[in-house]
């Protein structure tokens, strides 16, 4: 097992070459107005999220190997059981573009301000570092951020799930298949459930295991309010077999309409499973998003 592992949910996004290779799958006619509304919300989200800043709290629950202790008798027969470990990381968070990316896909940027309640840097310093990272000409600043996360003892780090709504742009939907599922409810509210699946090998989740990278197609379901098709929740998962071991990553992303009139992520729950057992769970929550120009002392340029 590598010392650290990072899952990028959507930053790899949708290469133009893939779009020209296959005709777009046609969704069922009943889903056309639903998917049209979802694509509209994704477009507004894409335009708006880059103008915002918030504070993200990550609570990671993972299983750490137990420390070795010399034992005798019956206790020496059983191997030491893993211990549950909880880490809490608070970060300043925003979304921007990697300048050296041919597709200019949006990705998450974060700067840690506290670990398990101990301050790492001030919010002002973190926001300044974020502004420099977003304006960087390549992705080295973002890679350093992910390495910093690993340095705080986190395992199976997941990033970019909060912006999974971007996958449902018109461009993204061009390489997806859709099927309606039975209607369900969220907090008593009737919602339509739509299963989706990426249909090209060049898209999906990008997973880094040490120095190796692998791309895995995503699938899941999107839940929209029945009355007006507003997206409320996106569920996503990806599975892969690694050396006869079944690896699964799954996440649930909850969206709410912000006071600024557009959707924003409220929470993400990501789980990493090995042969059906959860080995790490990442719980992200977000404070209300603030607009740069109106409510913060920084503004990211182009």
Secondary structure, 3 states (H helix, E strand, C coil): CCCCEEEECCCCCCCHHHHHHCCCCCCCHHHHHHHHHHHHHHHHHHHHHCCEEEEEEEEEEEEECCCCCCCCHHHHCCCCCCEEEEEEEEEEEEEEECCCCCCCCEEEEEEEEEECCEECCCHHHHHHHHHHHHCCCCCHHHHHHHHHHHHCCCCCEEECHHHHHHHHCHHHHCCEEEEEEEEEEECCEEEEEEEEEECCCCCCEEEEECCEEEEECCEEEEEEECCCCCEEEEEEEEEEEECCEEEEEEEEEEEEECCCCCEEEEEEEEEEEECCEEEEEEEEEECCCEEHHHHCCCCCCC
